[in-house]
Amino acid sequence: MRAPFCAALLLVAGVFSASDMRAAGEKAKATPSFCQEDKEAGFADGGSNFCAPTAISNGIIYLAQHRGLTALAPSAEHSDQIALIKELAVEMATDPKEGTNPDKIVTGLRHYVESKGLHIKRMEVASWRKLGAANKSCLVGTKPDLDWMRQAANDPDCIEVFNVGWYRQAQVGYLRNSGDWVTVVGARTGMDFAIHNPLLESEAQRQNRAVTLTPLTADFKTVNAAGQSTGNMNGYYRVDGRGLPFGGKTAAAVLDSVIIFSVQK
C-alpha cells in the first residue's frame, strides 16, 4: 500500500460529521441480507456462484435507499433485488460455475452505474488477482491495508466487499478451493468486522455477522492443482468468525481481495 494513500485515508477517517457517524452505525441494519441461493430467484446453478452480484446488490440498494441515490435501484422489494442481481450478473459476466473475479466486478460496476446516469466517485481494489489494463488505475496495492478497510467500512457513503479465498492443505502448500464475496457492513474494534454473507439465509446473515482478521506472519505457500508453487500469502489476513461457514476440507480462509466504491450524481 502506498504511504501517501494511507495517510490521506487517516485524514479522511477523522472528518465524519455526527450525522455521518450515526449513518455509519446504521449501515448494518440498513443493508439487505439477500441469500444467493434464494429459491424464488432461479439463478443459474442454484446461485452457488452468485455471491459477487448478490453482495454488490446489497450495497447498491443501501446507497439507493439510504444515501439519496435512488436511480441505482428505485425499489428494495424482494423481486426487484432478484432482478438487480440478475442484471449485475450480466454486467459482471458472472460464470455460474466459476463465479466473478475482481476485474469483471469493476468493469461491470462502472457500466451499471453509468447506465443509471450516475458516476463512480471512488473505486479502489486491493488484490493479488490481476486487473485488466482498463482497471489497473483502481489498484491501490496487492495486500489490503487495515486502516483503509476500516475507514471504508465506517464511511456511510462507501460500499466495501471482501473476497475470501478458501484454502485447503495440500502436500507442499495450500490450494485455493474457490471463494466467497461478502458485503462489509461495519468495522468493530481492532481487527473485527461485520459482514453480510450471501451464502447464509437472510436471518442467519444478520445473526452471524462477526469476522476477525489475523495477519498471516508465518509462511503460507500456495500451490496450483498440479502442486506447483504459485506464491506466498504471508502479509495477508486470515479470516475467522461466525460470518464464514465453510466445509471441513478448508484449512484457512484468507482475504484475497477487497473492493471499495462510492457513487455520486
N, C-alpha and C positions, 0 to 999 in steps of 0.2 A: 504494500500500500504506500502510495506516495505521501511523504510527510506533510507538504503544504495542504494537500487534500484533507488529511486527518485534522490538521489544525483548524481549517475552515469549518469542519463539522463540529468541533468542540465549541466554536463560537456560536454557530447556528443553534446548537442544542440549548444554549443559555438564554435565548431571546424569545421563547414562547410566552405569550400573554397568559393571564389567568384563565381566560376562556379557552385558549388553545390547550392548556393543560387539562382542563375538565373534559374537553373533547377527546384528548388522547386517552384519558381514563375510560371513556365510553366506547372506545374502538372495539373492544372485545364483545361488549353487549350488542353493539350496532352492526357488527359484521356478520353476514349469514354463515351458516354452517351446513352447507349442502353436501350430501353424500354422493360421491361419484358413481356409485353402483345403485343409485335410486331406481326402483322398479318401474316407475312411470316414465322415466326418461328415454328408455330404449336406446342408450348409447351403444355404439359398436363394441362387440365383445363384452357386453355387460358393463362397460365403463371401467374395466380393470386397469386401463392405462389412460384414463381421462383426468388424472389428478391435476395436471397443469391447467387446462382450461377451467376446471372447477375451482381451483384455488384462486386463479386470476378473476374469475367471475364474482367471487365473494368480495374481493377488493373493489371491483368496478361498481357493484351495487352499493357498497358502503359509500363510495365517493358520490354516486348519483343521489342517494337518499339523504346523506348527512353533510355533504360538503358543497351543495349547490350546483352539481354538475349533472343535472337531470338528463341532458342529451345522451349521456353514456348509457343509461338504462332507465327509461321512464317508469318502469314498474319493478317491484320486488316480489311479485306473485310467483308462486312455485312454478307454474307453467312457463312464465316469462324467463325465469332463470334457466330452465331447461333449454329454451330457445337460444338464450345468450351463450350458454356453454357450447351448444352445437355450432353457433356462429364463430365463436372463438376457436373451436377445434379446427374449423376450416381455415380460418385466418392463420393459425399457427401450424397448419399441416400436421396435426396430431396423428400419429400412427397408432391404430388400435392395439397393435401387438408390441410396439416399442416405446410408445409414449411421445414426449416432446422435449427436445433439447433447448438450452438457453437461447441459442441463436434464432431458432424459429419462434420462440416466445417473443423476443424483442421485435423481430420483423412483423409478426402478426399483431402485436400490441400497437405498434406505430401506425399500421394501416387501419386498424379498427378505430383508434382514437381520431385519426384524421378524417375517417369516413363519417364521423359524427359531427364534424365541423369544429372540433376542439384540437388542442395542441399538447404535445408532450412537453412538460416543463422540466422534468428530471428523469433520466433513465440511466441507471448505473448497475453494473454487473461485476461481481467478484466470482471467479470460477477458473478451474483448471481446464474446463471444457472450452473448446475453441469457438470463437465468434467469427463470422464471415467479414469480408472487407467493409461491407456497408454498416456493420455494427461494432467494429473494433473501437471506435471512439467512446463507446459506452463502458469499456473495460477499465475498472479502477484498480485491478490487481488480481492475482490468481488466488490469493488467500484472503478470506473475509476478515475484516477488522472489527473488533468487538465494539468500540465506540461508534463506529459507522452504523453497525446494525442496531445498536440501542437507540441512537438518535432517530433513525427512520421508524423504528417500532413505536416510539412515543410521539412521533410527529403526526398530528391528526390529518394532515393533507397528503401523507405518503402511504403507499402500499408496498409491502415487503413480502416476498415469498422465499422460503428456503427449499432447496433441493437436497434431500438427504439420500445419500447413496447407501445401500445395504451391502455390506461386505461379509463374505464368509471365509473362514480359514482354509487355505489350500496348502499344499506341501511346502512351498517355498515363499509364501506370501499370502496376501489377501486378494480374493477375486470379487470384483463388483458384481452383485447379483440383483440388478435393477435398482429402482429408487422411488422416491415419493416427493411430490411437491406439496407444500403446506402453506397456509396463509398465516403470517405472523400478525398477532392482534395486540401485542404489548410486550414491553420489556419489564421484567421484575427486578429484584435486587441481584447484584453480582452478575452471574452468567445465566440467570434463569429467564426464559422467555415463555410467553403464552402463544399458543398456536391453535388454529382450527385445522384438523387433519381430515381431508375429504375421504380417506379410507374408512373412517368410522361413521356410524349412523349419526344423524344430526344431533340428537340429545347427548349421545356419548361424546361427541366432539366438545360440547360445552362443559361436560363433567371431567374431561381428561385433556386439559389444555397444556399442562406444565411440561416443559422440557428444560434440560440443563446442558450447557456446553462445557466441555472439558478439553483443554488443549492436548493434542497428541504430541508428547515430548519424546517418546521412545520411537524407534524405527517402526514404521507402518508401511512395509513394502507391498506394492500392488503388482499383480500379475494378470495376464490375459488367460483365456481358456486353455491355451497351449502351454501355460506355465512360464511364459516369457515375462521378464521384468518390464513393467510399464511406468514405474515411478515410486515415489515415497510420499506419504501423506503427513509426514512429520511437519508440525506447524499448523495443521488444520484443526478442526474441532470434532471431537466425538459428541454425539447427541444421545441423551438418555432421558427417559421420563414416561409418564403415563400417556402422553400425547402421541407416542410412537409404538403402536403394536406391530410386531413382526414375527416371522416364523423362527422355529428353533434352529434352522441352519444358518441364521445370521449371527456372525460373531461380533459385529460392530456396525453402528450407524454413524456415518461421517458426513459432515456438512460440506458437500461438494460445490454448491453454487448458491449465490444469493442475488436476487434481482430486486431493485428498489425503483419505483417510478411514482411520478405525480403528474397531474393533468391541469391545464388551465384553459380558460375560454379564449 
